[in-house]
Amino acid sequence: MSEFKVTGTILKIKDVQTGTSKAGKEWKKQEFVVKTDAEYNNLYCFTVFGDEKVENLTKYNKEGDKVAVSFNVNTNEWQGKHFTDLGAWRIEKVEGGTVPEPTTQADPISSDLPF
């Protein structure tokens, strides 16, 4: 499966939505909108689902923050209609407008190479 990632600025953090599942369990979800620097198709509305993820969204992020969002695309069918959701599973702060790359240390070059 491909990893989907979008980098942009949080425009809006929407209100928390709550409900009760068919099994009687309480749930929470929250949506937030990210705008990228692309000229067209530059708005993405993501969803975080679950108490911990909803709490962490507003605890660590605010409108105006530059972020990189890793997400899954989920589509459900109900009564012949299809609904697509962008489920965020990682939100990382971006410094200076670029996503920081993980640092790795290269192996030292051996002096006994033939070239």
C-alpha positions in Angstrom: 0.0 0.0 0.0 1.2 3.5 -0.8 1.9 6.0 1.9 0.0 9.2 1.4 1.4 12.4 2.8 0.5 16.1 2.4 2.4 19.1 3.6 0.7 22.4 4.2 -0.8 24.9 6.8 -3.7 24.1 9.1 -6.4 26.5 8.1 -9.2 25.3 10.4 -9.6 22.9 13.3 -13.3 22.0 13.4 -15.4 21.2 16.5 -15.3 17.7 18.0 -18.1 15.4 16.9 -19.3 12.6 19.2 -21.8 9.7 18.9 -22.6 6.2 20.0 -21.8 3.1 17.9 -24.3 0.3 17.2 -22.5 -1.6 19.9 -23.3 1.2 22.4 -19.7 2.5 22.6 -19.1 6.3 22.7 -16.8 7.7 20.0 -15.2 11.0 19.1 -13.8 12.4 15.9 -12.5 15.8 14.7 -11.8 17.3 11.3 -9.1 19.7 10.3 -8.4 21.5 7.0 -4.9 21.8 5.5 -4.0 24.1 2.6 -1.0 23.2 0.5 1.1 25.5 -1.7 -0.3 23.8 -4.9 -2.1 26.1 -7.4 -5.1 23.8 -7.8 -6.7 21.1 -5.5 -4.9 22.5 -2.5 -7.4 21.9 0.3 -7.6 18.7 2.3 -10.1 17.9 5.1 -8.6 15.2 7.4 -10.3 13.3 10.2 -8.8 12.0 13.4 -10.8 9.3 15.2 -10.7 8.3 18.9 -10.3 10.0 22.3 -6.5 10.1 22.3 -6.1 11.3 18.7 -8.7 14.0 19.1 -7.1 15.2 22.4 -3.6 15.3 20.8 -4.8 17.2 17.7 -5.7 20.3 19.7 -3.0 19.8 22.3 -0.1 19.8 19.9 -1.4 21.8 16.9 -3.1 25.1 16.2 -4.4 26.9 13.2 -1.5 28.4 11.2 0.9 25.6 12.0 2.9 24.1 9.1 2.4 20.3 9.2 3.0 17.1 7.2 0.0 14.8 7.5 0.3 11.1 6.8 -3.1 9.5 6.1 -5.1 6.7 4.7 -8.0 7.0 2.2 -11.1 5.2 3.4 -14.3 4.7 1.3 -17.5 3.3 2.7 -20.8 2.5 0.8 -24.2 3.2 2.3 -27.4 2.8 0.4 -25.7 2.9 -3.0 -23.7 6.0 -2.2 -20.0 6.2 -1.5 -18.3 8.3 1.1 -14.6 9.0 1.2 -12.6 10.0 4.3 -9.0 11.0 4.7 -8.0 9.5 8.0 -4.9 11.2 9.5 -2.6 8.8 11.5 0.4 11.1 11.9 0.8 14.8 12.1 4.3 16.2 12.2 5.4 19.8 12.6 7.3 21.2 9.6 10.1 23.7 10.2 11.0 26.2 7.5 8.4 24.8 5.1 10.2 21.5 4.5 9.7 18.1 6.1 12.7 17.2 8.1 14.3 14.0 6.8 15.5 11.4 9.3 19.2 11.6 9.9 21.3 8.6 9.3 25.0 8.3 9.7 26.8 6.8 6.7 29.3 4.1 7.2 32.9 5.3 7.2 34.7 4.8 3.9 37.2 2.0 4.1 40.7 2.9 3.0 41.3 -0.4 1.4 38.9 0.1 -1.5 40.4 -0.7 -5.0 39.2 2.6 -6.5 
